[in-house]
Amino acid sequence: MRCVAAALVILLTAACGAQQPVVPADTVVATDHLGRALPTAAECGPPKAGKQVGIFYFLWLGEHAEQGPWDIAKILAQDPQAMSKPDSPLWGPMYVAHHWGEPLFGYYRADDPYVLRKHAQMLSDAGVDFVVFDVTNNFTYKPWYLALLKTWSQVRAEGGKTPQVAFLTPFWQPARAVAELWRDLYQPGISPDLWYRLDGKPLILADPDLIAGTSGNTQQDRATELTAGHTLGQSFHTDKPLLEAGGSFPTWTELNSAATLSLRRGGPTGEVLVTERREKLADNAWWVLRLPRAEPAGDYYLELSQPTGKVGWWSHGTDVFPAGEAYADGRPAAGDRTLRLVQGGDGQDSLRSFFTWRKPQADYFQGPTGADQWCWLEVYPQHVYRNSRGEKEMMGVGIAQNAVDRRLGAMSEKNSKGRAWHDGANDPAPDASDRGLNGIEQWRRAREQDPRIVFVTGWNEWIAGRFPEFAGVKEPVMFVDEFDREHSRDIEPMVGGHRDAFYYQLVGEIRRFKGVATPEAPSAPKSLSLQADPAAWASVAPTYRDDAHDEAHRNHLGYGRLPAYVNESGRNDIVEAKLARDADNVTFRVETREPITPHNGERWMWLLIDIDGQRATGWEGYDFIVNRQVTDAATTTLERCDGTAWSWTPVGQVGYRAAGRQLVVSIPRRLLGLAGKPVRLDFKWVDHPLRDGDIDSFTTDGDAAPNGRFNYRFAE
């Protein structure tokens, strides 16, 4: 096609007055490298009130590492038999963390501000409302969460978005971690705007019964069965305010046992202070009633009644609890029953009342054993976790599970449930792992049950310790929580492999769960000359926004012994775009936070256009590019991609003018194949990507509007 002089004009303008409706973040579009397009409002329906999504987030990258990194994928590529060679020099030391692959942002440390900014942006773009930090190993990672809170607070101060934050503490011994978090973060009130709140208070995933010192009786030598029409009870006296009371109840392995537990003031005929009916009792589990407010010191009575199926109360035949006695049918009986009490006045009342507590369920299979519990990972089909009001509060969604048959296993074991696991088996298709069928199955289950909250595992775990055995299984080399690309559960994009497929899968699944806003309709056609007054753009809608202060700048030490990662590609910070059209031209306008740099900079202010919405045509779906070849201060090039490789053919030399913070680009419809047709296209602006032909560079380098693979869509 011969070169055609055309009105491609870049014009300095001033601020354009009142803003038109802004395109919501969940209406940008994208297609991943597998050809999967993000769902739109037509597929997902409108936003659903109250729906939220959290994701497991890991702070430990760098905390325990003075060596490495050791990358399992690269080790196995060098020696495919290394898993049978525990003495291979390719492995790092025993018990030391190994990466399962290389993150897109490199082997980073969890306090790298560049990475923390990228995470905040990517998770917010995806629709993630909160992250949950893993402190289950009794390290709270204070320097690392403070680094994140500092960076995310700065992002918010600059007008950006970030998720909220919460913590998952050790399942069976949370007291130390909770006390440290209270002392170091919550009590001094650091970054309270970032705390994730549930029911009006900061959420902490910890068993509240294990926080304060408990009293009561744990001695037992028999299980006393409760039969229909009868009651079992235990009296007790407290010398401090009473907060909780409960017992341990066997079901003799039955799965459908139920009962009612009540707490009375005084004795068997006293006022009922709290009562709870529980179905599907867990065998031998502690069932504790929480009072709505502290009750004064005095005499109380705990009663088990109305059994369904087989249920009892663990007891002792002799008097082992001097402050009370066992009862049967409201009359004293020999011995004592198990009893767990939590009392106030021990200096921790402020801590206990500060949080919304949710007991974490560690088991992948069992499901909830009571109300107000959360899971973090389960095998399909996942359970619904209800709060004390009986509402469907949350469910877990996992990308993969270190479960083998019906037991906890290591990810490196045969038959662990990797990314391709679904319908009860591993899918052998070559692309099954990249398609994330395990996670898709779990998301489908969550949508069917429709809880208020979905908690996803996970974002950026990346590492697992090397072990010689786990859970009674011995193999030459074992990795428990992460292993390789298939047997890992991180969503954060990686170098090579599945790249960013799981990130855009996350975006799509969140949209299906939460709904999608309806895009604003474009304003009426409008002709804008080269000398149009800047105020003329004020009536052009919609307004496409991009994050400010997100141009790439990085200089931070890498993981282990790696030197600093340095990236100074950030140059023009794109903040806004618009599109107008008339009978002859399609006009694009872009604005940056600071004055735009000179046109002779490398890879300067590209405009990419997908004219047909098809990834199969053009490079990554983009059919046209502007400014890849800028001739001089007045002339640039419009080019077309006729295949799918990074190869461009000039369509025409066009004039332009650049100055200040804003550009306006007006392209004749005929050059885009839109003469006499409605304008329906996707587009994006990109400045200073460092690698030609690599769309990952739109995420790691310079600035892109919108971010990563996302595109703005215009459809009249």
Secondary structure, DSSP 8 states (H G I E B T S, - for coil): -----B----------SS---B--GGG-B-B-TTS-B---HHHH-S--TT-EEEEEE---TTTT-SS---BHHHHHHH-TTGGG-TT-TTS--TT-EEESS-BTT-SB-TT-HHHHHHHHHHHHHHT--EEEEE-TTS---HHHHHHHHHHHHHHHHTT----EEEEE--SS--HHHHHHHIIIIITTT-SGGGB-EETTEEEEES-GGGTS-EEEE---SEEEEE-TT--EEEEEEESS-EEEEEEEE--TT-SS-EEEEEEEESSTTS-EEEEEEESS--TTEEEEEEEEEEE-SEEEEEEEEEEESSEEEEEESS---TT--EEETTEE-SSEE-EEEEES-SS-HHHHHHSEEEEEE--SSS--SSSSEEES---SS---EE-TT--EEEEEEES-EEEETTEE--TTSTTEE-TTEETTEE--STTHHHHTHHHHHHHHHHHHH--SEEEEE-SS--EEEEEEEETTEEEEEEESS--SSSS----S-BSSTTTTHHHHHHHHHHHHHH---------------TT--GGGGGG---BEE--TT-S--EEEEBSTT--EEEE------EEEEEEEE-SSEEEEEEEESS----TTSTT-SEEEEESSS-TTSSBTTB-EEEEEEE-SSSEEEEEE-SSSSS--EEEEEEE---BTTEEEEEEEGGGGT-TTS--EEEEEEEE--SSTT-TTHHHHSSEEESSTT-BEEEE-
